[in-house]
Amino acid sequence: MTLREQARSRRSCPHLTGRLVPRRRGRWLVSFYRDRIYPQLVSALGDPKPIREVRRRIVPLAQGKALEIGVGPGVNFVHYDPARVSKLYALEPSPGMIRLAEAQRRRTQLDIEFLGLPGERIPLDDSTVDTVISTFTLCTIPGVVEAIRGIRRVLRFGGKLIFFELGLSPDPRVGRWQRWWEPAFHAMFAGLYLTRDIPSLISQGGLEIEQMERVYLTPFPKSWAHSWWGTAIRRS
C-alpha cells in the first residue's frame, strides 16, 4: 500500500487517526470525576461547621413520610428525628453518592428507601409525602421550576418543603462577584449556580414560603456564601 493509499484509508476510518480518542478520554474523565472524585469532594468539603449548624436546625423539622432530593453522601441522615419521620425516600441519581450515603444510613434508625431518577419525574405518586427536604439541590439541578412543581405534586396538601440553598445576593457588588465565580463553581460542583433567586423560583413552582432566613455563611467569601433556609408549604 502506498503512502497516499494509507492516508486515504485513515481518512475513511477516523478511529485510526486518533481523532476520536480525545473525545472518548474526555467522556471517561467527566464520568470518572462525577462518579468517583466529586462524591468524595462533597463528602470532605460539603459539611463544614456553619452549614452543619443549619442542618441541625432545619432537618429535624421533617415529619411523616419524607422525601429528600439530592441526598448526596447522606450527611443529613443523622439529623432526622426517627420518632417524627416514619419513612424517608432518598432521591439520588449518582451511584457514587449512593455508595457514601449507604454508610451514613447504617448510622441511623431511619427507614430509608433509595430512589433513582429514571426520568425527569420524581418516581412517587401524587400527594405521597408530608415533607420534602432540599439542601444545596435547588441551586444545582437544571429545570429547577419544573423540579419544584414536581415537589409540589408529591407533597400532600399542607405538606412542607424544607430548603437550604445558595443563591443571588441582594448586594450588587456581591452579585457581580457571584457572576464572575459562577462558571468555575458550575464546572466543579456538578452544575451549581450562585445566582439563582431561590425564593422567587419556589414561588414560581407553586409553593408558598412560610418562613425564611437569609445569611452569609461565615467564614466563606460572601460571593460563595449567600444562603437562604426555611420552609414553604403546599396550600392547594
Secondary structure, 3 states (H helix, E strand, C coil): CCHHHHHHHHHHCHHHCCCCHHHHHHHHHHHHHHHHHHHHHHHHHCCCHHHHHHHHHHHHHCCEEEEEECCCCCCCHHHCCCCCEEEEEEECCCHHHHHHHHHHHCCCCCCEEEECCCCCCCCCCCCCEEEEEEECCCCCCCCHHHHHHHHHHHEEEEEEEEEEEECCCCCHHHHHHHHHHHHHHHHHCCCCCCCCCHHHHHHHCCCEEEEEEEEECCCCCHHHHEEEEEEEECCC
